[in-house]
Amino acid sequence: MVEKKYINFIEKLTKMTKDNLIKWEYLDSTTHLCQNMNWMEGDSGLLAITGAISGKLERTYEFDRERSFYCKSNENYIVLYVTTGNPAIMFVIPPTFKKIIQLLPEDYGDYITRLLNLVESQFPSADAFIDDFLKDEE
């Protein structure tokens, strides 16, 4: 069920990201967060992070390392989690790794996608470089 407070949260997070008040990192760059995501059950893929980084799990799920990000705000983690071919899911994770909020694309997809696009634009990519390089010739 869509809740207005979550929409407001994502919109404020988007504005803060646009204003450079929130610093995003690639999700696979944080061993601490990835190791503590073993709380996730089922086939959503978060368990794969531990397996992908440590190699200790037999059953792993692959997440998109170039499109999955996290930031930290007031000791809480905010995760934009993408698996190949699927829309992004947002998680808000307290430092206890309990009482986690999961915002699904079915309910909040447009807002999450807008934020994800903004976050992705802050990271250098070879394609963006080539596009900018070719602009000078036009």
N, C-alpha and C positions, 0 to 999 in steps of 0.2 A: 504494500500500500504506500503510495506516494505521500510524503509528509513535507509540508512547506518549510519546516525548519531545516531539513536536509538540502532542499533546493537553495535556501538562503545561505547555508554553510558552503555549498559548492560555489555559488556565485561570489561570496566573499573571498573564498580561497582563490578563485580565478582572478579577482581584482588585485588581491595581495601579490599574486604571482606576476601579474602584468606590471605592478608597481615595484617589482624586485624586492619585496619584503619577505618572501618565502624562497628558500634555496632548495631546489630539487636536485636529487642525485639518481644515478642509475640504481635500480633495485639490487642488482647483483654485486654492488660495491659495498654492501653492509653485511658482513658475516654475522654480526650480533642479531640483527633483525631476521635474517634468513634462518639462522639456527633456532630462533625462538618461534618460528612459524609452524612448528610441528603440532600446534593446537588445532589446526584445520583438519577436518574430517571429510571424507567423501572424495569426489572426483573433481573438485574445483581447481586443483592444480597447485595449491600453495605448498603442499608437502614436497613437491618437486624441487623447490628452492633448496631445501636441505640436501636432497639427493644430488642435485646438480652441482652444488658447491663442495660438499664433503665427499660425495661418491659412496656414502655408507648405505643408502637405501637401494634395495633391488628394484622396487617399483617407483619410477619417477615420471613426472609430467613435465613437459617442456614449456617454459614461459618465454615470451619474446624479450630477450635481453636488451634489445634496442628500443623497446617501446614501454618497458615497465620501469616505474620510477617511485621514489619515496621522498618524503620530506619529514622534518621533525618540528613540532610546535608544542611548546609547554610540556616537553617530555613525552608527548604522544606522537605516534607515527601515523602518517597518512600515506597510503599505498595506492598507486595506480597500477593495476595488475592486468597484463594482457597476455593471453595465450594466442598462438598463431591462428589466424582466421576467425577469432572471436572478438567481440567488443570488450572494452575495458570494464573492469569492476573496481570499485573504490572500497578500501578498507580504512577504518579509523581505529587504531589500535592503541589502547592505553599502555603505560609502561608495565602493567601487571600481566599483559597479554591475556586478559579476561574481559568479558563484557564488550566484545568487539562489535563494531557496527559495520555491516556489509551493505553497500549501496549497489544495487544491480542495474545492469543496462536496460532491462525491461521497464524500470521505473524512472531512472535518472540518466539514461543513455545520452541524450542531447547535451546535458550539462557536463557530464563526465567527458564526453568526446571533445567538447569545446576546451575544457581544461587540459586534456591530454594534448591536443593540438598546440596549445600555447606552450606547454612544458616542452614538447618535442622541438619547437622552434628555438628554444634557448640552448640547444645542444648542437654542436657543429656536425654537419653531415657532408659527405663527398658530393651528393646530388645538389645540395644547396650551393656549395662552392662552384660547381660546374655551371649551374644556372646563373649565378652572379657573374661568373667569368665571361659567359657568352652574352650577357646583357650589354656589355661594353661594345660588342661588335654590331649590335642592332641599330 
